[in-house]
Amino acid sequence: MQRNRFLGDLLSQLFDPRSLMRGKNDTRDIYALCHALMSAEGEVSGLGLASTILARYAALNSAEKTAFFMFLNSEFDIDAEKTADLATQYAAAPTAELFGSLCVAAEPKRQEFLRRLNQPFGATTVLVSMRVDLLERLKEHPDLARTNLDFVHLLRSWFNRGFLVLRQINWDTPARILDKIIAYEAVHEISDLDDLRRRLYPPDRRCFAFFHPAMPDEPLIFVEVALTKEVPSSIDDVLSDQRTPLEADQAKVAVFYSISNCQKGLSGISFGNLLIKQVVAELSLVCPQIDAFVTLSPIPGLNGWIEGQTDDPQLGPIATAVLKGAAEPQDVRAMAARYLMLAKRSDGRPLDPVARFHLGNGAEVHDVHAQADMSANGKKQSSGAMVNYLYNLKQTERNHGEFAMKSTVAASRVVNALSTTAFVTKIKEPGS
């Protein structure tokens, strides 16, 4: 009886409109409200305080938002001296009591603040947007990286695989979500609803997205898939409105031709590898005859790398020809293969971000193609070249391990050969 009365009292407090009015009428500034949320008051009236803080934050101008993040950075940091002292004590006597005290001291108060701020309905969406504001300030205020790490830590736990929901996007999906698919497409622009329909409606086209229960109308990431008979060599062929659709049971290849992250506030929190693996599992069930899973991917860093080779004694003439659009297609492929196989960062990983993503998932560089993306963006970033990454389900685990431990780039014989082949473009000598 007592328990039922307690639950009723709690619910009446949570949903009492007068409590919301009290929040609106609270005259304290946002900083006092933040301190209140972290106090005993926050344990009793946390929902109302969090709602008020989020409403106040939404009304801040740019300078005020910067000041708010600086406040979080300094006021809710760890006590470094106390943490160091507890760590020394624990090293000498690793008791459970000291371990608990050390864990509490080592966790920045910002993390508990963000947890408490996440209580109201819709707060998760607001916090993801709040991180976008924070990221915009990191360049001018690098010290805010501490607060950013706390956001990342919590968002990774809130958006772990156990909470993600895979949904197929089709022509019957609510319009509010279809509009967002159009807006968030980051690889191959969707021009209008007719273009979107061509990517969703035919039997040889699929689109899948991850959603989170706290953001049910906001896709986190989505992938567009084409079912084909052969591995494609051109995005123009995949997206052509003149092609004849293929029946799904005739397809032999599933092509991941566009993967778009939708939420800037979740940058640094990887969903792509999970999405690809689950979509492969889904397609394997409904289309068991498919025997190859590949991408048709951009090579975003290719031309930037080629520009840096123009003074190279061996590669310079071909690099210049590629950038001028005067190189033979075979040489564009050869330069792309050299870039993917040989261009590395200081840590030994491939220079190309898309390559790092797919190789890190256990894929291999399967083939490269010239004149594969002749859009303005395709010409600008890679002189029209694109690449297939192959997800060989029998090799992905091994490839992933080799890449993780040794930065080994798994590649087909074709690509390995292309990366060392002689060029065929005839270069005119100066003055000839």
Backbone torsions as a table, in degrees:
resi	resn	phi	psi	omega
1	MET	NA	-47.1	178.5
2	GLN	-60.4	-41.1	-177.6
3	ARG	-63.7	-41.6	179.5
4	ASN	-64.4	-40.6	179.3
5	ARG	-65.2	-38.3	178.1
6	PHE	-63.0	-44.7	-179.6
7	LEU	-62.8	-42.2	179.0
8	GLY	-62.7	-42.5	178.5
9	ASP	-62.9	-41.0	-179.6
10	LEU	-63.0	-47.4	-179.2
11	LEU	-63.8	-38.1	-179.6
12	SER	-65.6	-33.6	178.0
13	GLN	-71.5	-39.7	-177.7
14	LEU	-65.8	-38.0	-172.4
15	PHE	-110.1	12.4	177.6
16	ASP	-72.8	116.1	-179.4
17	PRO	-55.6	-28.8	-179.3
18	ARG	-65.0	-30.0	177.7
19	SER	-66.6	-34.6	177.6
20	LEU	-68.6	-37.7	178.2
21	MET	-65.2	-37.9	177.8
22	ARG	-60.5	-37.3	178.0
23	GLY	-64.7	-41.7	-179.5
24	LYS	-66.4	-30.9	-176.9
25	ASN	-91.4	1.0	-179.7
26	ASP	-67.4	122.2	-175.3
27	THR	-87.8	-5.2	-179.5
28	ARG	-67.7	148.7	177.0
29	ASP	-75.7	173.2	-172.9
30	ILE	-63.8	-29.9	-178.9
31	TYR	-71.9	-41.0	176.5
32	ALA	-65.1	-37.2	178.2
33	LEU	-65.0	-38.1	178.4
34	CYS	-64.0	-44.5	177.0
35	HIS	-62.4	-38.6	179.5
36	ALA	-64.7	-39.4	179.4
37	LEU	-62.2	-31.4	-179.1
38	MET	-87.2	-3.1	-178.2
39	SER	-97.8	-173.6	175.9
40	ALA	-60.7	-29.9	176.9
41	GLU	-60.4	-36.5	179.8
42	GLY	-67.3	-28.6	178.2
43	GLU	-72.3	-27.6	-179.4
44	VAL	-92.0	-44.4	-173.1
45	SER	-119.4	34.4	-174.0
46	GLY	-61.2	-40.2	-178.0
47	LEU	-61.0	-48.3	179.8
48	GLY	-65.7	-42.2	178.8
49	LEU	-63.0	-44.1	-179.7
50	ALA	-62.7	-42.5	178.6
51	SER	-60.9	-41.3	-179.5
52	THR	-67.0	-42.4	179.2
53	ILE	-62.1	-44.3	-179.7
54	LEU	-63.8	-38.1	177.5
55	ALA	-66.9	-41.1	178.7
56	ARG	-65.5	-40.8	-179.7
57	TYR	-60.6	-42.6	-178.4
58	ALA	-60.1	-25.6	-177.7
59	ALA	-90.3	-4.4	-177.8
60	LEU	-73.2	146.8	171.3
61	ASN	-84.8	179.8	-173.8
62	SER	-59.4	-47.3	-178.9
63	ALA	-64.1	-37.9	179.7
64	GLU	-68.4	-34.5	176.3
65	LYS	-66.3	-39.5	176.4
66	THR	-59.9	-45.3	179.2
67	ALA	-63.1	-36.0	178.5
68	PHE	-63.3	-45.3	179.1
69	PHE	-66.8	-36.6	176.9
70	MET	-64.2	-36.3	176.1
71	PHE	-61.8	-48.5	178.4
72	LEU	-60.6	-39.0	-176.8
73	ASN	-63.1	-37.3	-175.7
74	SER	-96.2	-42.6	-173.2
75	GLU	-75.0	-32.5	-173.6
76	PHE	-114.6	35.6	178.0
77	ASP	-86.1	177.8	175.8
78	ILE	-80.4	158.3	170.9
79	ASP	-89.4	97.1	-171.9
80	ALA	-60.9	-41.2	-178.4
81	GLU	-65.8	-43.5	179.5
82	LYS	-64.0	-41.4	179.9
83	THR	-64.4	-42.8	179.0
84	ALA	-63.6	-41.5	179.0
85	ASP	-63.3	-44.3	179.0
86	LEU	-65.6	-36.9	178.5
87	ALA	-63.2	-39.9	177.6
88	THR	-64.3	-43.9	178.7
89	GLN	-62.9	-41.7	-178.1
90	TYR	-67.4	-36.7	178.2
91	ALA	-62.0	-35.0	-179.6
92	ALA	-80.4	-33.0	-177.3
93	ALA	-146.4	86.3	-174.5
94	PRO	-74.7	70.0	178.7
95	THR	-87.5	160.5	178.7
96	ALA	-63.0	-36.4	-179.7
97	GLU	-64.3	-45.7	178.6
98	LEU	-67.0	-36.4	178.4
99	PHE	-60.7	-45.4	178.4
100	GLY	-61.8	-43.3	179.4
101	SER	-64.0	-40.4	179.7
102	LEU	-65.0	-41.1	179.2
103	CYS	-61.5	-42.5	179.6
104	VAL	-64.8	-44.6	-177.8
105	ALA	-68.1	-34.7	-175.1
106	ALA	-78.7	-14.7	178.9
107	GLU	-88.9	121.6	178.8
108	PRO	-58.3	142.0	178.3
109	LYS	-61.9	-21.5	178.1
110	ARG	-58.0	-36.8	-177.7
111	GLN	-65.1	-43.1	176.6
112	GLU	-66.9	-36.0	177.1
113	PHE	-60.3	-46.5	-179.5
114	LEU	-66.1	-36.6	176.2
115	ARG	-61.0	-45.7	-179.7
116	ARG	-68.1	-33.2	178.8
117	LEU	-68.5	-21.0	-176.0
118	ASN	-85.9	12.6	-176.0
119	GLN	-74.8	-42.8	-174.9
120	PRO	-67.7	157.4	175.0
121	PHE	-60.8	131.2	179.7
122	GLY	84.9	-0.3	-176.4
123	ALA	-66.5	-33.0	-178.9
124	THR	-59.9	-43.4	178.0
125	THR	-60.2	-41.9	-179.9
126	VAL	-64.8	-40.4	-179.4
127	LEU	-67.6	-35.8	175.3
128	VAL	-62.9	-42.5	176.8
129	SER	-66.5	-36.2	178.7
130	MET	-61.2	-37.2	179.0
131	ARG	-67.0	-31.6	174.4
132	VAL	-58.8	-44.9	177.3
133	ASP	-60.3	-40.2	-179.9
134	LEU	-65.4	-44.6	-179.1
135	LEU	-60.6	-34.6	-179.6
136	GLU	-66.7	-17.2	-176.1
137	ARG	-103.1	-6.1	-174.1
138	LEU	-65.7	-34.8	-177.0
139	LYS	-64.6	-44.0	-179.4
140	GLU	-83.3	-21.7	-178.0
141	HIS	-131.5	72.6	-175.1
142	PRO	-60.3	-23.7	178.4
143	ASP	-61.9	-22.8	179.9
144	LEU	-70.2	-3.6	176.6
145	ALA	-59.6	-27.9	177.8
146	ARG	-63.2	-46.1	178.3
147	THR	-66.2	-37.1	177.9
148	ASN	-61.3	-39.6	178.4
149	LEU	-61.6	-35.2	177.4
150	ASP	-68.7	-40.4	174.9
151	PHE	-59.0	-47.8	-178.1
152	VAL	-61.2	-44.3	-179.4
153	HIS	-57.1	-47.3	-177.2
154	LEU	-74.8	-41.0	-179.7
155	LEU	-63.8	-35.2	176.9
156	ARG	-63.8	-36.4	179.2
157	SER	-76.2	-37.5	179.6
158	TRP	-72.0	-28.8	-176.7
159	PHE	-110.8	34.0	178.0
160	ASN	-74.8	168.7	-172.4
161	ARG	-56.9	-31.8	-177.9
162	GLY	-62.6	-21.8	-178.7
163	PHE	-100.6	-9.5	-175.3
164	LEU	-82.2	142.3	-179.2
165	VAL	-118.8	124.4	177.7
166	LEU	-87.7	127.1	177.4
167	ARG	-130.0	139.6	173.8
168	GLN	-83.0	132.8	177.5
169	ILE	-95.5	122.5	177.6
170	ASN	-136.2	-174.9	-174.3
171	TRP	-67.1	-16.0	178.9
172	ASP	-91.8	-3.5	177.2
173	THR	-62.8	142.5	179.9
174	PRO	-51.1	141.9	-175.3
175	ALA	-58.1	-33.7	-178.0
176	ARG	-62.8	-30.9	178.2
177	ILE	-82.0	-39.0	177.5
178	LEU	-60.1	-39.5	178.0
179	ASP	-60.1	-37.0	-179.4
180	LYS	-73.3	-32.4	175.2
181	ILE	-61.1	-43.6	177.8
182	ILE	-61.6	-45.3	-175.8
183	ALA	-69.0	-36.0	-173.6
184	TYR	-88.4	-12.6	-179.8
185	GLU	-56.0	117.3	-171.7
186	ALA	-110.4	-7.9	-174.7
187	VAL	-105.9	-53.7	179.6
188	HIS	-127.3	105.0	-173.2
189	GLU	-52.4	136.8	173.7
190	ILE	-94.9	116.3	-170.2
191	SER	-76.8	-36.4	-177.8
192	ASP	-163.9	-175.0	-178.0
193	LEU	-65.1	-33.5	177.4
194	ASP	-63.8	-41.0	177.5
195	ASP	-63.6	-43.4	177.9
196	LEU	-61.7	-41.8	-179.6
197	ARG	-60.0	-38.8	179.6
198	ARG	-65.7	-22.0	-179.0
199	ARG	-93.3	-12.9	-175.5
200	LEU	-116.8	-35.2	-166.9
201	TYR	-83.9	-43.4	-175.6
202	PRO	-59.8	154.6	-177.5
203	PRO	-66.3	-15.6	-179.4
204	ASP	-103.3	22.5	178.6
205	ARG	-129.6	142.0	179.2
206	ARG	-140.5	154.3	173.4
207	CYS	-144.6	131.3	-179.6
208	PHE	-128.1	147.0	179.9
209	ALA	-141.0	150.3	171.2
210	PHE	-93.7	136.7	173.8
211	PHE	-125.6	162.4	176.5
212	HIS	-121.4	139.3	-177.9
213	PRO	-55.7	-29.2	179.5
214	ALA	-78.8	-12.4	179.2
215	MET	-135.1	62.5	-169.2
216	PRO	-64.3	-22.1	-179.2
217	ASP	-105.4	10.9	-178.5
218	GLU	-119.4	105.3	174.5
219	PRO	-62.3	139.4	178.4
220	LEU	-88.6	-40.1	179.8
221	ILE	-159.7	145.9	176.2
222	PHE	-140.3	156.0	179.6
223	VAL	-128.9	137.1	175.9
224	GLU	-103.1	136.2	-173.2
225	VAL	-127.5	135.4	172.7
226	ALA	-111.9	133.1	174.9
227	LEU	-97.7	121.8	-172.8
228	THR	-134.0	171.0	176.1
229	LYS	-85.4	-30.5	-176.7
230	GLU	-134.2	164.3	175.3
231	VAL	-67.4	122.4	-175.1
232	PRO	-77.1	153.9	179.2
233	SER	-118.7	5.2	-177.7
234	SER	-152.9	131.7	176.6
235	ILE	-70.2	-26.3	178.2
236	ASP	-63.4	-37.2	177.3
237	ASP	-67.9	-39.0	-178.9
238	VAL	-65.6	-41.0	-174.4
239	LEU	-95.9	1.4	-176.0
240	SER	-60.1	135.1	176.2
241	ASP	-84.4	0.9	179.1
242	GLN	-99.7	-5.3	-176.0
243	ARG	-72.4	157.8	175.4
244	THR	-94.5	118.9	-178.8
245	PRO	-58.9	147.2	-178.5
246	LEU	-103.1	140.5	172.6
247	GLU	-67.7	139.7	-173.5
248	ALA	-58.0	-34.5	-177.0
249	ASP	-76.5	-4.5	176.5
250	GLN	-96.0	-8.3	-175.8
251	ALA	-74.4	143.8	175.8
252	LYS	-116.4	-15.6	-175.1
253	VAL	-131.8	135.6	170.9
254	ALA	-106.4	123.6	-173.8
255	VAL	-112.5	116.3	173.4
256	PHE	-86.5	103.1	-172.8
257	TYR	-106.6	-5.4	177.0
258	SER	-157.8	124.4	174.5
259	ILE	-124.2	121.4	-175.3
260	SER	-124.5	122.5	170.3
261	ASN	-79.6	134.9	-171.6
262	CYS	-102.4	-25.2	-171.4
263	GLN	-114.6	107.3	179.0
264	LYS	-60.6	-30.4	180.0
265	GLY	-69.0	-11.6	178.3
266	LEU	-108.4	16.7	177.6
267	SER	-62.2	140.7	-176.5
268	GLY	89.9	-4.6	177.3
269	ILE	-113.2	106.8	-167.8
270	SER	-81.7	127.6	172.9
271	PHE	-117.5	-19.2	-170.3
272	GLY	-58.9	-44.0	-178.7
273	ASN	-65.0	-39.3	177.3
274	LEU	-65.6	-40.6	-178.7
275	LEU	-62.7	-48.4	-178.8
276	ILE	-60.6	-45.5	-178.3
277	LYS	-62.5	-40.6	-178.8
278	GLN	-72.8	-36.8	177.6
279	VAL	-65.7	-38.8	175.1
280	VAL	-58.3	-44.4	179.2
281	ALA	-63.0	-42.5	-179.9
282	GLU	-63.6	-47.7	-177.8
283	LEU	-67.1	-33.3	178.7
284	SER	-63.5	-30.2	179.8
285	LEU	-76.0	-45.0	-174.6
286	VAL	-87.5	-22.4	178.8
287	CYS	-131.3	70.2	-173.9
288	PRO	-64.8	-15.0	-179.2
289	GLN	-78.2	-11.9	178.9
290	ILE	-67.4	127.1	-176.9
291	ASP	-118.3	4.6	178.1
292	ALA	-146.8	133.0	175.8
293	PHE	-118.9	114.9	-175.6
294	VAL	-133.2	166.2	170.9
295	THR	-108.7	163.9	162.7
296	LEU	-126.1	97.9	-164.9
297	SER	-112.8	149.6	172.7
298	PRO	-71.1	165.4	175.7
299	ILE	-124.4	75.9	-167.0
300	PRO	-62.9	-25.9	-177.1
301	GLY	-97.6	4.4	-171.8
302	LEU	-61.7	-55.2	-175.5
303	ASN	-66.2	-31.4	175.0
304	GLY	-61.9	-40.3	177.9
305	TRP	-69.0	-42.7	-179.1
306	ILE	-60.9	-38.8	178.3
307	GLU	-59.1	-31.2	178.6
308	GLY	-79.6	-4.3	-179.4
309	GLN	-103.4	-0.1	-173.1
310	THR	-65.0	-22.0	178.5
311	ASP	-97.0	0.3	179.4
312	ASP	-70.9	133.2	-176.8
313	PRO	-57.9	-36.3	-177.4
314	GLN	-92.2	-45.1	-174.4
315	LEU	-89.8	-17.7	-173.3
316	GLY	-51.8	-53.1	-177.3
317	PRO	-60.8	-40.6	179.7
318	ILE	-71.7	-38.4	177.9
319	ALA	-58.8	-44.4	179.0
320	THR	-63.3	-42.0	179.7
321	ALA	-64.2	-39.9	178.8
322	VAL	-63.1	-46.4	-178.3
323	LEU	-65.0	-28.9	178.4
324	LYS	-85.6	-5.8	-177.3
325	GLY	76.3	21.2	-176.3
326	ALA	-106.4	2.7	-176.9
327	ALA	-87.3	151.7	174.8
328	GLU	-66.5	147.0	179.1
329	PRO	-52.2	-37.4	-179.8
330	GLN	-62.5	-33.3	-180.0
331	ASP	-77.9	-30.1	172.4
332	VAL	-62.7	-43.0	177.4
333	ARG	-62.8	-42.3	-178.4
334	ALA	-64.7	-40.2	178.4
335	MET	-68.1	-39.0	178.3
336	ALA	-64.0	-40.7	178.8
337	ALA	-65.1	-41.9	177.0
338	ARG	-60.4	-43.6	179.6
339	TYR	-60.5	-49.6	-175.9
340	LEU	-67.5	-32.3	-176.4
341	MET	-89.8	-30.5	-167.9
342	LEU	-116.8	-25.9	-176.6
343	ALA	-76.9	117.6	-174.2
344	LYS	-127.6	155.0	170.0
345	ARG	-81.0	178.3	-179.4
346	SER	-65.2	-24.3	179.8
347	ASP	-87.7	4.4	177.9
348	GLY	89.8	-6.3	178.4
349	ARG	-82.5	156.0	179.6
350	PRO	-56.8	146.4	179.9
351	LEU	-68.4	-32.0	-174.3
352	ASP	-78.6	125.6	-176.7
353	PRO	-66.1	-36.3	179.0
354	VAL	-68.3	-37.9	176.6
355	ALA	-62.2	-44.6	179.4
356	ARG	-59.5	-39.4	-178.7
357	PHE	-64.1	-54.1	-174.8
358	HIS	-72.0	-39.4	177.6
359	LEU	-65.3	-36.7	176.8
360	GLY	-65.3	-23.3	176.7
361	ASN	-85.8	-4.5	179.4
362	GLY	99.7	9.1	177.9
363	ALA	-79.9	170.3	174.2
364	GLU	-124.8	153.1	175.0
365	VAL	-73.6	112.3	-170.8
366	HIS	-93.0	-45.5	-179.7
367	ASP	-164.0	156.7	174.9
368	VAL	-124.2	150.6	-173.6
369	HIS	-134.5	138.7	172.3
370	ALA	-90.4	156.9	177.7
371	GLN	53.3	37.9	-177.1
372	ALA	-94.1	-25.6	177.6
373	ASP	-140.1	95.2	-174.5
374	MET	-96.5	19.4	172.2
375	SER	-70.4	166.8	179.5
376	ALA	-58.8	-41.8	-179.9
377	ASN	-69.2	-39.4	179.2
378	GLY	-62.2	-40.5	177.8
379	LYS	-68.5	-38.2	-176.5
380	LYS	-67.5	-44.0	-173.0
381	GLN	-89.4	-25.6	-175.0
382	SER	-147.1	20.2	-178.6
383	SER	52.5	31.6	176.7
384	GLY	87.9	-2.1	-177.1
385	ALA	-79.9	148.5	173.8
386	MET	-139.5	170.5	-175.2
387	VAL	-136.9	145.4	169.6
388	ASN	-98.5	128.7	167.2
389	TYR	-105.3	130.1	-176.8
390	LEU	-101.0	128.8	174.0
391	TYR	-100.2	88.8	175.4
392	ASN	-83.7	107.6	-171.0
393	LEU	-60.9	-21.3	178.7
394	LYS	-82.8	-13.5	-174.7
395	GLN	-118.4	-10.7	-172.1
396	THR	-60.8	-40.8	-178.9
397	GLU	-64.6	-42.7	179.0
398	ARG	-66.1	-45.2	179.3
399	ASN	-60.6	-42.0	178.8
400	HIS	-59.9	-44.9	-179.9
401	GLY	-62.9	-43.4	179.7
402	GLU	-65.1	-37.1	179.5
403	PHE	-71.6	-42.2	-178.3
404	ALA	-65.3	-40.2	-175.2
405	MET	-87.7	-36.5	-172.0
406	LYS	-124.6	0.4	-175.7
407	SER	59.3	28.6	-179.5
408	THR	-70.9	129.5	177.8
409	VAL	-92.6	107.7	177.4
410	ALA	-75.2	132.7	-176.6
411	ALA	-150.4	155.4	178.1
412	SER	-75.0	167.5	176.5
413	ARG	-61.8	-36.2	-178.9
414	VAL	-60.5	-47.4	-177.7
415	VAL	-70.1	-40.7	176.5
416	ASN	-58.4	-41.5	179.4
417	ALA	-67.0	-42.5	179.9
418	LEU	-61.5	-32.4	-175.8
419	SER	-71.1	-11.1	179.7
420	THR	-125.5	-0.1	-174.8
421	THR	-69.4	154.5	177.2
422	ALA	-73.7	150.8	-179.9
423	PHE	-82.6	153.1	-176.9
424	VAL	-113.1	-14.8	-179.5
425	THR	-65.1	131.7	178.2
426	LYS	-84.4	121.1	-178.4
427	ILE	-98.6	125.3	178.1
428	LYS	-73.2	135.5	176.5
429	GLU	-73.5	146.6	178.8
430	PRO	-55.5	131.0	177.5
431	GLY	85.5	-3.9	-178.7
432	SER	-84.1	NA	NA
